[in-house]
Amino acid sequence: MKHLVFPILMALAGTTQAGEITRLDLAALPPADVVILGETHDNAQHHLAQADAITTLKPTVVVFEMLTPEQAAKVFPDLIVNKPALEQALRWHDSGWPDFDLYYPVFKAAKNSKFYGAARAKTDVRAAYKQGAARVFGVHADRYGLTSPLPEKQLEQRKQEQFSDHCEAMPIDLMGGMVEAQRFRDAAFADTVLQALRENGAPVVLITGTGHARTDWAVPALIHLAAPDVTVLSVGLLEAPAEGTPPFDLWLTTEPAERADPCLAFK
């Protein structure tokens, strides 16, 4: 099913049917406790779409993959209206994320929401790569399935995707660690979202990459595992037409961002 329109979306009323939408349809998303907006980080159109969705949803909390809890605690409405001050307070230029101009519309749209940061320390992510997600996550690792090995077919698929994402520049034998780091981050994001929901009520929005927004094994799946009664809507923002049914509840396709070949860095 493609190109859902306002009447169809309104009629869904909580029973999400997978399909492609347009940016206009973001004004009539089906209701959910948690809405995950998966982006390509350097695509300005994706951030404008996220801002549109937030304006309509009026979430109690917006959780950012890009912020630590300490950074998120610094964000208040009076600071949001001052873009240079906000960028400086977040030390964005040291973060490694794309230009702050891309993300600023999201912050502006969320000015009446609380901000939570889901990012974990890089040392913890590296430790998850080496020691496994469960060991680093610690208490409640089983809540997010981290103490159970992945099904072999899923593990191999995820290793292959990590291999491709890293431009096949690293031995595939190392990709198991990359998968564990990804599992750790997915669990951390899910845990932060559920904390935000407990403390503030619905709806909660998560701003994250499309890889973390996947319904088959990423944040939506882990929220369902940990809190089956919580309703989740995953919206994937894509740069190319979907082949088959992509792993999102709804998806929107934009023009790709202009960028240099990311694989040049590995060469």
ChimeraX attribute file (.defattr): number of C-alpha atoms within 10 A of each C-alpha:
attribute: neighborCount
match mode: 1-to-1
recipient: residues
	/A:1	9
	/A:2	12
	/A:3	14
	/A:4	17
	/A:5	16
	/A:6	17
	/A:7	10
	/A:8	15
	/A:9	21
	/A:10	15
	/A:11	12
	/A:12	14
	/A:13	13
	/A:14	16
	/A:15	13
	/A:16	19
	/A:17	14
	/A:18	18
	/A:19	17
	/A:20	23
	/A:21	23
	/A:22	17
	/A:23	18
	/A:24	14
	/A:25	20
	/A:26	23
	/A:27	17
	/A:28	18
	/A:29	25
	/A:30	20
	/A:31	20
	/A:32	21
	/A:33	18
	/A:34	26
	/A:35	28
	/A:36	30
	/A:37	28
	/A:38	25
	/A:39	25
	/A:40	19
	/A:41	19
	/A:42	17
	/A:43	21
	/A:44	21
	/A:45	20
	/A:46	29
	/A:47	25
	/A:48	18
	/A:49	22
	/A:50	28
	/A:51	22
	/A:52	19
	/A:53	25
	/A:54	25
	/A:55	18
	/A:56	13
	/A:57	22
	/A:58	18
	/A:59	24
	/A:60	20
	/A:61	24
	/A:62	29
	/A:63	29
	/A:64	22
	/A:65	21
	/A:66	21
	/A:67	19
	/A:68	17
	/A:69	17
	/A:70	13
	/A:71	17
	/A:72	20
	/A:73	14
	/A:74	13
	/A:75	18
	/A:76	16
	/A:77	14
	/A:78	10
	/A:79	15
	/A:80	20
	/A:81	14
	/A:82	11
	/A:83	15
	/A:84	12
	/A:85	13
	/A:86	20
	/A:87	17
	/A:88	11
	/A:89	13
	/A:90	18
	/A:91	11
	/A:92	17
	/A:93	12
	/A:94	8
	/A:95	11
	/A:96	8
	/A:97	13
	/A:98	14
	/A:99	15
	/A:100	14
	/A:101	13
	/A:102	17
	/A:103	21
	/A:104	19
	/A:105	18
	/A:106	22
	/A:107	24
	/A:108	17
	/A:109	19
	/A:110	24
	/A:111	21
	/A:112	17
	/A:113	19
	/A:114	19
	/A:115	24
	/A:116	24
	/A:117	21
	/A:118	27
	/A:119	21
	/A:120	17
	/A:121	10
	/A:122	9
	/A:123	9
	/A:124	17
	/A:125	23
	/A:126	17
	/A:127	19
	/A:128	24
	/A:129	22
	/A:130	16
	/A:131	15
	/A:132	22
	/A:133	28
	/A:134	21
	/A:135	14
	/A:136	18
	/A:137	22
	/A:138	11
	/A:139	9
	/A:140	14
	/A:141	18
	/A:142	14
	/A:143	15
	/A:144	25
	/A:145	18
	/A:146	21
	/A:147	16
	/A:148	10
	/A:149	8
	/A:150	15
	/A:151	8
	/A:152	9
	/A:153	9
	/A:154	12
	/A:155	16
	/A:156	15
	/A:157	11
	/A:158	19
	/A:159	21
	/A:160	17
	/A:161	15
	/A:162	21
	/A:163	20
	/A:164	13
	/A:165	12
	/A:166	17
	/A:167	15
	/A:168	14
	/A:169	13
	/A:170	13
	/A:171	9
	/A:172	16
	/A:173	10
	/A:174	14
	/A:175	21
	/A:176	20
	/A:177	21
	/A:178	22
	/A:179	23
	/A:180	25
	/A:181	23
	/A:182	21
	/A:183	27
	/A:184	27
	/A:185	24
	/A:186	25
	/A:187	30
	/A:188	21
	/A:189	28
	/A:190	26
	/A:191	20
	/A:192	20
	/A:193	27
	/A:194	20
	/A:195	13
	/A:196	23
	/A:197	19
	/A:198	10
	/A:199	11
	/A:200	14
	/A:201	15
	/A:202	21
	/A:203	20
	/A:204	26
	/A:205	32
	/A:206	28
	/A:207	23
	/A:208	22
	/A:209	18
	/A:210	21
	/A:211	17
	/A:212	28
	/A:213	29
	/A:214	21
	/A:215	23
	/A:216	13
	/A:217	17
	/A:218	21
	/A:219	29
	/A:220	26
	/A:221	22
	/A:222	24
	/A:223	25
	/A:224	16
	/A:225	15
	/A:226	18
	/A:227	14
	/A:228	11
	/A:229	10
	/A:230	16
	/A:231	19
	/A:232	25
	/A:233	24
	/A:234	27
	/A:235	29
	/A:236	30
	/A:237	27
	/A:238	20
	/A:239	17
	/A:240	11
	/A:241	13
	/A:242	13
	/A:243	6
	/A:244	6
	/A:245	13
	/A:246	18
	/A:247	20
	/A:248	23
	/A:249	20
	/A:250	24
	/A:251	25
	/A:252	23
	/A:253	18
	/A:254	17
	/A:255	13
	/A:256	15
	/A:257	14
	/A:258	8
	/A:259	8
	/A:260	8
	/A:261	7
	/A:262	11
	/A:263	12
	/A:264	8
	/A:265	10
	/A:266	10
	/A:267	7
